[in-house]
């Protein structure tokens, strides 16, 4: 089994920054991609940013230029640095790990951008 533990969500004012972290443990041999998705009520979960074990990165259009994803393979941890946050970034952010075509999810962390 794979366990993903997220941290770093919270309330921030527009224009502010947050850093999300996700630590993976368990049967994580053969990790090929980790990343972040987000979801608001009534909408589908959407990709924010993903990074492969070789370092290839993909951002959503809304994340480009504002968010930075990184990973520490030695710690099996992925990070999402979010800058210039907007109210429309408000969502539950989920950590994702893709291994052998199977997706694993964290429990989610709430990010609220509001003045």
matplotlib code that plots the C-alpha trace (Angstrom):
import matplotlib.pyplot as plt

x = [0.0, 0.9, 0.3, 0.4, 0.5, -0.1, 0.6, 0.8, -2.7, -4.6, -6.0, -4.0, -4.8, -4.8, -1.3, 0.1, 2.1, 1.7, 3.9, 2.3, 4.2, 3.4, 5.4, 5.0, 5.5, 4.8, 5.1, 6.5, 9.1, 9.0, 7.5, 7.2, 5.2, 4.1, 2.0, -0.9, -4.5, -7.3, -11.0, -13.8, -17.4, -19.4, -16.4, -14.0, -10.6, -8.1, -4.3, -2.2, 1.3, 3.1, 6.8, 8.2, 11.0, 13.4, 12.3, 10.0, 7.4, 4.0, 1.9, -1.7, -2.1, -3.4, -0.4, 2.3, 4.4, 2.9, 3.4, 6.6, 6.6, 9.7, 10.6, 13.1, 13.5, 15.6, 12.7, 9.9, 8.4, 6.9, 6.4, 4.2, 5.2, 2.3, 2.9, 0.6, -2.4, -5.8, -9.3, -9.9, -7.1, -9.3, -9.8, -8.9, -5.5, -4.7, -1.4, -1.1, 1.3, 1.2, 2.9, 2.5, -0.6, -2.3, -3.2, -2.9, -4.3, -3.7, -6.6, -6.5, -5.6, -7.8, -6.4, -8.5, -7.5, -9.6, -9.2]
y = [0.0, 3.6, 6.4, 10.1, 12.7, 16.3, 19.5, 23.2, 24.3, 27.2, 30.6, 33.3, 36.7, 37.3, 37.8, 35.7, 32.4, 28.9, 25.8, 22.4, 19.2, 15.6, 12.7, 9.3, 6.0, 2.3, 0.4, 3.2, 1.2, 2.3, 5.7, 7.3, 10.5, 12.6, 15.8, 17.9, 18.2, 20.4, 20.2, 22.6, 21.5, 20.6, 20.4, 17.7, 17.3, 19.1, 18.8, 21.5, 20.2, 16.9, 15.9, 12.6, 10.7, 11.9, 15.5, 16.2, 18.8, 19.7, 22.6, 23.6, 26.9, 28.4, 27.3, 28.4, 31.3, 31.3, 27.8, 25.7, 21.9, 20.1, 16.8, 15.3, 11.6, 10.8, 11.8, 10.6, 14.1, 16.5, 20.2, 22.8, 26.4, 28.7, 32.4, 35.3, 33.3, 34.3, 33.7, 31.3, 29.1, 28.2, 24.5, 21.2, 20.2, 16.5, 14.9, 12.2, 9.4, 7.4, 4.0, 1.2, 2.9, 3.0, 6.4, 7.0, 10.0, 11.9, 13.0, 16.5, 19.9, 23.0, 26.1, 29.3, 32.6, 35.4, 38.8]
z = [0.0, -0.5, 2.0, 1.1, 3.8, 2.8, 4.8, 4.3, 3.4, 5.0, 4.6, 2.7, 1.3, -2.4, -3.7, -0.9, -0.9, 0.4, 0.2, 0.1, 1.0, 0.4, 1.9, 0.4, 2.2, 1.9, -1.3, -3.4, -5.3, -9.0, -8.5, -11.9, -11.2, -8.3, -8.3, -7.3, -8.3, -7.0, -6.7, -5.9, -5.0, -8.1, -10.4, -11.6, -10.0, -12.2, -12.6, -11.2, -11.6, -11.9, -11.9, -13.0, -11.2, -13.9, -13.3, -16.2, -15.2, -16.5, -15.3, -15.9, -17.7, -14.5, -12.5, -15.0, -13.9, -10.3, -9.0, -8.7, -8.2, -6.9, -5.4, -3.1, -4.2, -1.2, 1.1, -1.3, -0.9, -3.4, -2.9, -4.5, -4.0, -4.8, -5.2, -6.3, -5.1, -6.4, -5.0, -7.8, -6.5, -3.6, -3.6, -1.9, -3.1, -3.4, -3.7, -6.3, -6.9, -10.1, -10.0, -12.5, -14.0, -10.6, -9.0, -5.3, -3.5, -0.3, 1.9, 0.6, 2.1, 2.0, 0.4, 0.8, -0.8, 0.6, 2.1]

ax = plt.figure().add_subplot(projection="3d")
ax.plot(x, y, z, "-o")
ax.set_aspect("equal")
plt.show()
